[in-house]
Amino acid sequence: MKFAKTVGVIALLAASQIAQAQAWPSKSMTWIVPFAAGGPTDAMARDIADKVSKQIGQTVIVENAAGAGGTIGAAKAAKASPDGYTFLVGHMGYMGAGPALYKKLAYDPVKDFEAVFRFPDTPLVLLVGKNSLYKNAGELIAAAKAQPGKVNFGNAGVGSTSHLIAALFEAKAGIDVTPVSYKGAAPAINDLIGGQVDAMFDQSNTALPQVQGGRLNAIALTSLAPMPQQYPGVAPLAEKVLPGFEAATWYGLYAPKGTPKDIVQKMHQAYVKALADKTWTSRMANQGIQLLPEAQYTPEAFAKHTASEVERWRKVVADAKIQID
């Protein structure tokens, strides 16, 4: 009798989950963004949330839960009910490099989440001042090899995307540069314009106004392919200087572990339908945001990407001795 009762309870629970998934969504949902409002992650999240909400027929509320490089918001999302009404907007920092950067992390990017879909990527651009001696990446690398530690790279903070990409570049190029960390990208860019630092990696979309305005020079891209519309004449690092080099700021949507697979698939399909809006995707492309082949943003592909990024940054962070308490 106990066995039959247990089987009955399991069956009821399974039926309840199926019914819940079939009825979903019956109310508004929350997307947790672990950064302050107004930044690039928040802006992209709100843009995509608006398009997806129209496809699913429910409001998406963006909740900013900033702090500790995004790890506070990610931990909050990991503990949320897996009912399909709370999601996390993930970022390469806290979902890729987080386990390597932080000694104690209250979540596991792979084990505590269901990958839902990957956003378009944002390649980075290697920037120098308008009057810099370095006209291309090859010249900068040669100078860094000739005088180890003399060339310095600004970044938006210890463990930031600009810091991590510079560390990856340093390792791949076999050079020794000096990182200069700021409290945000804006002061780092200002000092780059003023000549206080030699170079910096920044996202292609946010760097574009500075380059087009003639305040900074772009000397290389981290994408595999050129971006002739946004950065005419600027070659990817992979083209000649560092074959195979590729990096981008990546984002994506995650759900707490245990969220029904049907809900994950429905949310993914809503995103696929949203991407059919060519006016929207063209606007992103014009800003330097890189659309991906559909096979790369499925839940399965995004889960594999997350796991591979955790391992990739574990090595980079260890080699560069980057640590956040």
Secondary structure in CASP SS format (residue, H / E / C, confidence):
PFRMAT SS
TARGET T0000
AUTHOR 0000-0000-0000
METHOD secondary structure of the structure
MODEL  1
M C 1.00
K H 1.00
F H 1.00
A H 1.00
K H 1.00
T H 1.00
V H 1.00
G H 1.00
V H 1.00
I H 1.00
A H 1.00
L H 1.00
L H 1.00
A H 1.00
A H 1.00
S H 1.00
Q H 1.00
I H 1.00
A H 1.00
Q H 1.00
A H 1.00
Q H 1.00
A H 1.00
W C 1.00
P C 1.00
S C 1.00
K C 1.00
S C 1.00
M E 1.00
T E 1.00
W E 1.00
I E 1.00
V E 1.00
P C 1.00
F C 1.00
A C 1.00
A C 1.00
G C 1.00
G C 1.00
P H 1.00
T H 1.00
D H 1.00
A H 1.00
M H 1.00
A H 1.00
R H 1.00
D H 1.00
I H 1.00
A H 1.00
D H 1.00
K H 1.00
V H 1.00
S H 1.00
K H 1.00
Q H 1.00
I H 1.00
G C 1.00
Q C 1.00
T C 1.00
V E 1.00
I E 1.00
V E 1.00
E E 1.00
N E 1.00
A C 1.00
A C 1.00
G C 1.00
A H 1.00
G H 1.00
G H 1.00
T H 1.00
I H 1.00
G H 1.00
A H 1.00
A H 1.00
K H 1.00
A H 1.00
A H 1.00
K C 1.00
A C 1.00
S C 1.00
P C 1.00
D C 1.00
G C 1.00
Y C 1.00
T E 1.00
F E 1.00
L E 1.00
V E 1.00
G E 1.00
H E 1.00
M H 1.00
G H 1.00
Y H 1.00
M H 1.00
G H 1.00
A H 1.00
G H 1.00
P H 1.00
A H 1.00
L H 1.00
Y E 1.00
K C 1.00
K C 1.00
L C 1.00
A C 1.00
Y C 1.00
D C 1.00
P C 1.00
V C 1.00
K C 1.00
D C 1.00
F E 1.00
E E 1.00
A E 1.00
V E 1.00
F E 1.00
R E 1.00
F C 1.00
P C 1.00
D E 1.00
T E 1.00
P E 1.00
L E 1.00
V E 1.00
L E 1.00
L E 1.00
V E 1.00
G E 1.00
K C 1.00
N C 1.00
S C 1.00
L C 1.00
Y C 1.00
K C 1.00
N C 1.00
A H 1.00
G H 1.00
E H 1.00
L H 1.00
I H 1.00
A H 1.00
A H 1.00
A H 1.00
K H 1.00
A H 1.00
Q C 1.00
P C 1.00
G C 1.00
K C 1.00
V C 1.00
N E 1.00
F E 1.00
G E 1.00
N E 1.00
A C 1.00
G C 1.00
V C 1.00
G C 1.00
S C 1.00
T H 1.00
S H 1.00
H H 1.00
L H 1.00
I H 1.00
A H 1.00
A H 1.00
L H 1.00
F H 1.00
E H 1.00
A H 1.00
K H 1.00
A H 1.00
G C 1.00
I C 1.00
D C 1.00
V C 1.00
T E 1.00
P E 1.00
V E 1.00
S E 1.00
Y C 1.00
K C 1.00
G C 1.00
A H 1.00
A H 1.00
P H 1.00
A H 1.00
I H 1.00
N H 1.00
D H 1.00
L H 1.00
I H 1.00
G H 1.00
G C 1.00
Q C 1.00
V C 1.00
D C 1.00
A E 1.00
M E 1.00
F E 1.00
D E 1.00
Q E 1.00
S H 1.00
N H 1.00
T H 1.00
A H 1.00
L H 1.00
P H 1.00
Q H 1.00
V H 1.00
Q H 1.00
G C 1.00
G C 1.00
R C 1.00
L E 1.00
N E 1.00
A E 1.00
I E 1.00
A E 1.00
L E 1.00
T C 1.00
S C 1.00
L C 1.00
A C 1.00
P C 1.00
M C 1.00
P C 1.00
Q C 1.00
Q C 1.00
Y C 1.00
P C 1.00
G C 1.00
V C 1.00
A C 1.00
P E 1.00
L C 1.00
A C 1.00
E C 1.00
K C 1.00
V C 1.00
L C 1.00
P C 1.00
G C 1.00
F C 1.00
E C 1.00
A C 1.00
A E 1.00
T E 1.00
W C 1.00
Y E 1.00
G E 1.00
L E 1.00
Y E 1.00
A E 1.00
P E 1.00
K C 1.00
G C 1.00
T C 1.00
P C 1.00
K H 1.00
D H 1.00
I H 1.00
V H 1.00
Q H 1.00
K H 1.00
M H 1.00
H H 1.00
Q H 1.00
A H 1.00
Y H 1.00
V H 1.00
K H 1.00
A H 1.00
L C 1.00
A C 1.00
D C 1.00
K H 1.00
T H 1.00
W H 1.00
T H 1.00
S H 1.00
R H 1.00
M H 1.00
A H 1.00
N H 1.00
Q C 1.00
G C 1.00
I C 1.00
Q E 1.00
L C 1.00
L C 1.00
P C 1.00
E H 1.00
A H 1.00
Q H 1.00
Y C 1.00
T C 1.00
P H 1.00
E H 1.00
A H 1.00
F H 1.00
A H 1.00
K H 1.00
H H 1.00
T H 1.00
A H 1.00
S H 1.00
E H 1.00
V H 1.00
E H 1.00
R H 1.00
W H 1.00
R H 1.00
K H 1.00
V H 1.00
V H 1.00
A H 1.00
D H 1.00
A H 1.00
K C 1.00
I C 1.00
Q C 1.00
I E 1.00
D C 1.00
END
